[in-house]
Structures are given as structure tokens and as C-alpha cells.
Amino acid sequence: MAVEFETLEYDVGGTKTVVKAIGQGKPVLFLHGASTLEGFDFAEGLADRFRVLCASHPGFGYSGAAPHVSGMSDMVVHYLDLLDAMELEEKPHLVGFSMGGWMATELAGVARERFDRVVLVAPAGLNDPAHPATNLGALAPQDLPGYLAHDVSVALRYFPDGSDAAFAEAFGADRAREGETLGRLLAPFGMGHPNLRRFLGRINNPALVVWGKQDRLLPASQAPIFVEALPDARLILVEDAGHFVMQEKPGTVTQIGDFLAG
């Protein structure tokens, strides 16, 4: 029997914030990437050991509009407020994917004492010219799935295939809405922070960096830079996997769970 997600709703500074929760055990706060198109199904792979709290960022996914967001610091404040609102009984682990990895870096850099272990999955945010990310804005929409997964069929599961007009329309509306919020989030520095290494250097929590070796969106050559900048980090490089490493290689989720369990 498939485990069902619970829907939790909070008012965080006037912004409706929805958290999809699954599983039992120590809490894990998960921060998604620059869109919510792939959903949160990966969390089922952690639900046997943890209570996974998959929040939709303000202006993304299930959460309400957030016209005030004008940079990543607004998201950091939002998540500190959300943690206060959730009143968790124990310190959560923190997992961030892609843009959520950048978000997790700033959040843990500012408030490391609020979290136990930290996992960065193909994190954005470094903006290192020697290891450039792909410019999503320059990609034709039909090419995007090939940049999200090494095995393009894995990414295509989450895109309209032409058979369901209502899904295609909703998909387009969701991407437009999230893209508008994303534009404001990226206005200060693009997809990152010029001083991200300073944030990383403050995260003395046990940390794990996970990257698909064939990531065409954010090159895995950035991974050692993250590991070197973090005071206490290890690295998992995943063969035959692209950006959607947790969807392509579900065993990666098990490895993340093993790290979180210590």
C-alpha cells in the first residue's frame, strides 16, 4: 500500500505555506529546486526511517503567492519562521536539492544550530566561472528534459506528453507562476551568491554532498569545491545519473537515509 502524504498548512508572515509530510521518525526538512515539476515522491524512500517535511517555497508548488520575495535572504527568513511555526520536538536534518541546495547552504550557514545533519543534492549557488552551469533561459523547452536526467525517459515522466490537455495547461501555468517568483529570487546575483563559500565554511554540521556524474545542468566538477569548503563533509558521486539523481537512482535516497541515520 502506498504511503500517503499528509498536508500541513501554516501562515508564515501572511504567506500560506504548505508542507507535504510523510513517514515517522526524526524530522527531515526538504527544500526543493527552482520548480516543483518532479514532485516529492522520492521522499517515500526515506519515510520508513524519518518524517520528511517537503515544503513548497513561497510562490512555488502548493504554497501561496509571495510578492515580497526579492532575494534568497527572504527565503532564509521564511524558513526560520516556518521552523518556529512547526514547533518540532527535535532538531531536523536539512536536505536541499539544486536551488534548494543553495537555499539550504544559506539557511544552515546562518542558523547551523537549528539543524542536525545537512545534505546538499546537486546544489546550485556557487556561480563558479570555471565550472559554469547551463543557462536554462537559453534552452528550448523541448530540450529541458535531456538536461534534467541522464536517462531522458525519467525526466519525461513529469512533462506533458500531449495526451492530457488539462494537465498540459496546469503544467504551463505552474511553471509560469514559479518562474515569476524565481525571477525575483535570482534578481540580485543570478542562481547563487558570490560569497557562498563563506556560508559553507560556517556549516560545521556533518554534511553530505550528492551529485550525478552526468549532470548537464550543474556540473559535478563543482562537487569537490562544496566538499572542500564544508568543514565536515563527504561526497557521493552517482554513476549514470543526471540532475534528477534521486529520481534516476532511487538507491541514492537510501544512501542519504543511511547518512542521516548516522
HUCOR-V739369 format. One record per run of one state. SS is the DSSP state (H for helix, E for strand, - for the rest). FROM is the first residue (numbers start at 1). TO is the last residue. If there is no record, write none. Layout:
((SS,FROM,TO) (SS,FROM,TO))
This chain:
((-,1,5) (E,6,12) (-,13,14) (E,15,22) (-,23,25) (E,26,31) (-,32,40) (H,41,45) (-,46,49) (E,50,55) (-,56,71) (H,72,86) (-,87,91) (E,92,97) (-,98,98) (H,99,110) (-,111,111) (H,112,114) (E,115,121) (-,122,124) (E,125,125) (-,126,128) (H,129,131) (-,132,135) (H,136,138) (-,139,140) (H,141,148) (-,149,151) (H,152,156) (-,157,164) (H,165,186) (-,187,191) (E,192,192) (-,193,195) (H,196,202) (-,203,206) (E,207,212) (-,213,219) (H,220,229) (-,230,232) (E,233,238) (-,239,244) (H,245,248) (-,249,250) (H,251,260) (-,261,262))
